[in-house]
Amino acid sequence: MLGDNHGTITQSDPSVTSMVEDHEKSHIGTYFNATHAYLHGMVCTRWPRVNPRSFSKARAVVFLLGLTLTFLITASYILAWDKRGLLLTPSPYYLKAGNASANATAALALGISLKRTCLNVTQLVREIRLKLEYPPRRVPDEKDIIRTDSHLFSAIPRHFLPDIKSPCWYEDFPAEKSRDPYGGNRYTVRSKAFKGVCDRLTHAFRRRPLRRQDGRLARLRCLPYFYIIGQPKCGTTDLFHRLLQHPDVKFNTMKEPHWWTRKRFGYIRFKDGFQEIYSLEDYLDLFDLAAYNIQGSSTGNSHKDQQRVAKLITGEASASTMWDNHAWSYLHGDQEEAEPPFLAQDFIHTVQPKAKIIIMLREPAERLYSDYLYFKTANKSTEDFHQKVRLNLGMYIVFLLDWLTVFQREQILVLRLEDYATNLRETVQKVFDFLNVGPLSKQEAAALTRGHVSNTRRAVDRILGPMLPSTQNLLWEFHRPFNRKLSTVLNDRAFLWSDMSIPAS
């Protein structure tokens, strides 16, 4: 199936696969037992009736001891849930990406008391449809954002070079560092492919150093020109690889660095806890291959070549960027704030207000099923999926509205995987137009559509077939109000996904 990608790591770089295994296993707040919800409407805790007269004293003691043990076990789980989020209670960090997300979370809780032991799913869906509201989040002051990371905002200038399309600038390059400019880069430890790129760049820097007028060594540094920010299992891997076939985009080296959401805070997989901080320099090194080729445009090439190379653009496609702000809960779990005061997009916009943002979406129920098949490693079945439903990543509008609080609508391109799968050439051309890159030759255009599809569904997963019709109906019912708001904001009824066939229950 086209575009069945996981949105966290490319197949071509298996050494980095572990960086996002927590996508399935990290603390997840929005779960419910869909089997009981669909078949019975209520999920209740029921205790058996006991006749105390039938108890002997010995049996009564055993019963009381058992009851005490049950209480202690239950209490321990409750204490654990206080950290991880109740199974029937939305996690503030999965669902809350800002005020819009907070209101979505509040909507999920409407009519549901945490003291109750029963969850009426029909009532839940009805309350969401009737009362879901999306007031804009309060955008933090830029000075407060800058104060959180002085190095980030001092190392990256406020203005970039005017004659280069990518956001680039010249950085002083100490002579002693030229011998091993990538020594200690943490991405090279986890990616052999990127390590090889760094080795070649090291030799190139030695052969062709760039000197300023005062004799000091310098090198060009660049940030991504575009970000493919999500969602997981929506075709981002395949799209990124096809974009690399364009001569203006081909010098990108790693799809998903996950720097803005995880690694700059020291996390790779949240379940493994804090590991090591990936520095800004580690991140910028990922775009040095493009920067080096752009830098070459100023060293004696023809005017035509200079113009072409100056149009090279950089990009990355970390599918966690749109929604993942979990690091706040790990770094500041002892604080009372219900949500992070700063989101990933706040930092990206502050350093790069003209960034291009690309989002790939998919019918939420199908996205969820594909996510389950990819990240669950054992005992997969349609019945198991019916009982373990993670809802929050399909609430696309919640996250999109937060991005629209800092970026202009024309800076964000939102695509559907369904359109990408049925009309690949037209959809990719739409991306090229959005990025303002030159036209492809006939040969390049033909090769673009012939390429192998990245991250298709594995054969062992295809054997399971589609999800149960009852599961799909339940998920469609849940997502309908979110999709309706999404289509309104985008002014595109295609995002209702009403063209999808409805299965018989």
N, C-alpha and C positions, 0 to 999 in steps of 0.2 A: 504493500500500500504506500503510495507516494507520500513522502514527508513524515513518516513515522519516526521522527527523531526525538531525542531526549532533551535537547535544549540545554545540555550542560557540558558535553564533551564530544569531540569528534571521534569517529571510529579509527581514523588514521593515526591517532595518538593515544593508544590504550594505556600508556604509562600515567596519564593524567586522569584516568577514569575515576579513581578513588576520591578525587577532590569533591565529588558531589553525591556520593552514595548516601549521604545523610538526607538527601531530598525525600527519600521514602521513609527514613527511620528516625528523623529528628522529631522533637515534640510537635504534635499536631493537634490543633484545637477543635476542628469541626468534623467530628465523626458521629455517626449514628448507626444503629443496627437497622439497615434498610429492610431486612427480611421481616422483622417484627413490625416495623413501621408500616410497611406496605400491606402485610397480610392482616395485621390486627389493629392498626391505627394507634395503639398505645403500647409503650414499652414500660412495664410496671415491675416493681419489686414486690413479690408476694411471699408471705411467711406461712408455713403450714400451721393449721390449727392443732393445738395441743390440749389434751385433757389432763389437768394436774392431778386428778384423783387416781389416774392409772399409774402414777409414778411411785416407786418405792423411794426411800430416802437415798439409797445408793445411786439409783438412776437420777434422782434430782440433783445430787452432787455432780455427777458426770455431766448432766445437762447444763448446769450452771458453769462448770469449768469450760465446757465447749462454747457456751455463749460468750464467756469472758474472752476466750481465745479468738472467737470470731470478731468480737469488738476490737481487740488489739490489732488484728490483721487489717480490719476495715479502717481503723484510725491511721495505721501506717500508710495505707494507700491514699487516704485523704491528704495526709501531709505531703506525700509525693506529688499528688495532683496539684497542690498549691503551687508547685514549681513548674509543672508541665502542662497544666490546663486540664480541666475535667473532660472526659470523653464527650459529654453532651454540651460542653460549654466552649464557645469560641475562644481561641487563644488570642490575646491582644496583639501579639506580634505577627501572627499569620494573617489575621483579618484587618488589623489596623495599620494602614500605611499613611494615615493622616486623618483629618476630621471626616472626610467622606467615608473612609474605612470605618472609623469609629461609629458613625451613624448606621452603617451597614451591620456592624456587630450589634449595636443596640436593637436594630430591627429584628435580628435573629433571636434576641432575648425577649421580645415583646410577648407578653402573655405567658411567659414561662418563669416560674419561681424556682430558684435554685434549691429551695427546701422541698420541692416536690420530687417524687420518684418516678413520675410518668411524663413522657414526651409525646405530645400529639402532633405528628408530622403534618397532617392536613391543616391543622390550625396554624402551625408554623409557616407553611407556604402562604396561607391566606393573609396572615399578618404582614409578611414581607411584601406581598403584592399591594396591599392597601396603604401601608405606612412608610415604605422605604423612601428616605429623603437623602439628598446629597448636597448639603451646604458646602461651599468651598472651604478648604483648610486654610488656616492662618499661615501665610508664608513667613518664615523667620527672617529677621533682619540680616542683610548681607554681612554687616560687621560682626554679628554673633556667629555666623557660619565661619568667617575667616578666623575668628578667635579660637576656634576648636582645633585648628591644624595650621600653625604658623609656617611650618616648613612647606607644606603643600602650596600655600598661596604666596610664598616668597620665592620658591623655586620656579614656579610657572608665571611668566609675565602677564600683565593685564592686556597687552596688545601683542599680536603676532605679526610675522613678516608679511608685508602687503602684497608681494608679487608671487606668493606661494599659496596654492589653494588650501592645503592642509594647515591646521593650526600649528605652526612651527616657529622656532626661535633658535638663536645661537647661544650656546652654553660654553663657558670656559672649560677647557679640557687639560688638566694637569699632565705635564710630560711624563711623570712617573706612572700615571694611570694608563698611558697608551700601551704599555707592555702587556697589561691584562685588564682591559676596560670592563670585562664582564665577570671578573673574579668575584665570587660570592653571590651572584644572582641566583635567587631561590627558584626561579622558573626553570633554570637549566638543570637543576637536580631532578625535576620531575618530567622533563621533556627532552629526550635525546635529539629530537628533530630541532628544537630551538637551540640546544647546546651546539649542534653542528653549525647553525646560522651564526651564532656568536663567535665560534672559532674562525669562520671565514671573514667576519667583519673585523676581528682583531687583526688579522693579517692585512686586510685592506686599509685599515687606519694607519698601520705602520708604513705601508707603501705610499699612501697619498694623504699625508696630514694637511689639515687646513689651518692656515695661520692668519691672524688678524693683522691689521696694519702695524700694530705695536709689537708684532712678533709672537704673541701668545697663541698657543694652540686652542682651537675651538672645534666644536662639532654641532651639527644640527640636531635638535630635538623636536619631536612632534607628538601631539596627542591624536587620538582617533578623530577623523572627520565625521564618521557616522558610528552610531551604536545600534546594533540589533538587540533589543532589550528583552524580548520574550515573545510568546510564552513557551515553557517547556512542552515538548511533543507537538509542536505546531509547524515544523518544517524549517526552523532556523538554521540547522546544520546544512541542509541541502541548499538553502538560499545562499548562505555564506560561501560555500564551495563554488557555486555557480558565479557569484560575483567576482571571485578570484580569477575567473577566466577572462575578465576584461583587462586590457593592458594597463589601464589607469589604476587598477585595484590590486594587481597581482602580487605586490610585495608585502603582503600581510603574512604573519607567521603563526599566530595562535588564535583559535576561535574564541575560547572562553577563559580568560584569565581570572574572572570573578574577583577583581581587585576592589572595585568600588563598594561591594556589598560584604565581602568576607575577609580577603587576605590582607588588606591594609590594617585590619583590626587583629590579625593573628590567628584567624580561623580558616581551616580548610574544610573539615567536616565538623559540624557543631557537636556531634555526639562524642568526638574525640577531645573536646575541650580546647583551650588555648594552646597553640603550638609555637608559631613564630610569625613575626610581622614581616610582610612583604613590603619593602620600601617603595616610595615613589619612583626611585631610580630603577628598581626592578621592573616596575610597570612600564616606564618609558623605554626601557631597553627592547621591549617587545615590538616597538615601531621603528627601531633603528635601521632595519633593512630598507624600508621605504625612505627614511630620512637620509640615508647614505646615498641612495639613488637620486633623490631630490638635490642633495648637496652637490652632486656631480654636475648639475646643470650650470653651475657658476665657474667651472674650471676649464673653459676653452672649447666647449661644444658649440656647434652651429646654433644660430638664433632659433631655428626651427626646433632643434633638439631641446634647447633650453625651455622653449614654450611648452613642449610636450611633457618633459619631466616635471616642470613646475606644476602640472595638473595632476600629478600622482596623489592619490588620497589613501589615507589609512583608516582602519576600522576594526571593530571587535564585535563579538556576538555572545556575550555572557547572558544567558537566558534568565539569570537570577536578578538582573539589574532592575527589572520592572517592579518586582514585588518583594524582594528579600531584604528586610531590615532587621533580621533576627539578632544581629551582633549587638544591638542596643540592649536587648534583654540579658545577654550574657555579660556585658561589660558593666551594666548599671542595674542589675537585678535587685539591688537593695534600695533603689529609689522608688518613690511613690508615683512617678509619672506613669500614666497608663499607656503612653505611646512615645516613640522617639521624637524629640524636638526637631531633629534634622533627618531628612531622608536622602537617599543616594542621589536623587535628581537635584537636590539643593546644592550639593557639592559640584556636580557636573555642570550645572548651569552657571554657578559662580565663576568657575575657571574657564568655561567655554559657553557663553550665552548663545552662540550661533550654531551649536551642534545640531546635526541631523539625527533624528530618532526614527527607527523602523520597528514596527511591531507586527508580528505574525500571530493570528488567532485562528481558532478552530472551534467547531461546534463543541460546547463545553462537556457534554456527556462523552463524546468520542475522545476528546482530549484526556479526560479523566481515565477512561478505560485503557487508552494507550499508555498513559503514565503508570498505571497499575501493572500492566503486562511487562513494561520495560524494567521497572525498579524492584518489583517483588521477585525474589530469587527462588522461592520454593513454594510448593503446595498451591499453585495458582489454579483457579477455576472460576467459572462465571458465578457460581454460588458464593464463593469466598469474596469475590468483588462486590456482590450484592450486599454483603454484610459489612464491608469496610470501605466506606465512601469518604474521600477527602474532597471537600467542596470548594475551599476558598480560592484556589488558583483559577477557577472558572468564572469568578466574579470579576470579569475583566474591567467593567466600568469603574469599579472602586479604585483600581490602580491607575487607570487612564486619567481619571479626574484629578488625581494628585499630580500627575505629570503635567497636565494642562494648567496647573496653577503657576508653573514657572516657565514652561516653554509655550511658544505660540502654536496655534493649530497648524499653520503651514509648515512648521518644523517637524511635525510628526506624521509619518506615513503608516497607516493601518491597513494591513492586508488580511485576506482570508486564505487559509490553507486550501480550502475547497476550490477557490479560483486558481490558485497556484498549481494544483494538481490537474485541473481540466484545461487550463490555458497557460502553460508554462512560459512560452515566449512572450506573450503579452504582459504577463505579470512581472517578469524580470525586466522587461523594457520600462515598465512603470517605475521600477526601482532605479534603473539607470537615469531616467528623466528626473526623478526626485534628487538624485545625487549630481545631476548635471555633468555627466561624463559623456565623452564623445561616442559616436555611433560605431558599431562593430562592423568588420568586414563580413562578407557573405560566408566565408569559411569559419570565422569566429562565431557568427550567429548559429551556423549549423552545428558546430561542435558544442555549443551551449546547451542545446536541447537533446543532444545524443548522450550526454554524460551520464554516468552511473548515478542512480538515486542514493543519497546518503541516508543511513539509519532507517532502512525499511523494517517492517515488523519481522521478527525472527520466525523461522518455520515452526519451531516448537510452540510459539504463541499463536500462530495462525490456526493451529489444530484446534484450539479452544473455541474458535468461532466468535461470533458477536456476543455482546453482553445480553443478559436476559431481557426480554421485552418489558417486564415489570420494572426492572432496574432503570431502563432507559426512559420509560414514562415518568417515573418518579424524579429522575434527574432533570428531565425537560421541564417538568412542573416547577421544580425548585429554581432553575435558572431563568425561567421566562421573564420575570420582572427585571432582572439584571440585563438581559439581552434587549428588552424593550427600551430601557434607558440608554444602552449603548448605541442602538440604532438611531435614537433621537439625537444624541450628541454628535454622532458622525454623519447624520443626515443621510443614512443609507440603510434601507430596509433589508439588505442582504444579511446584515448582522443580527436579524431576528432568527436566521437559520430556519425560516418557515418552509423552505424548499426541501428540507430533509424529510424522508418518509417516516411516518409514525407507525411503529410496530403494533401488532395486535397484542393485547395483554393476555 
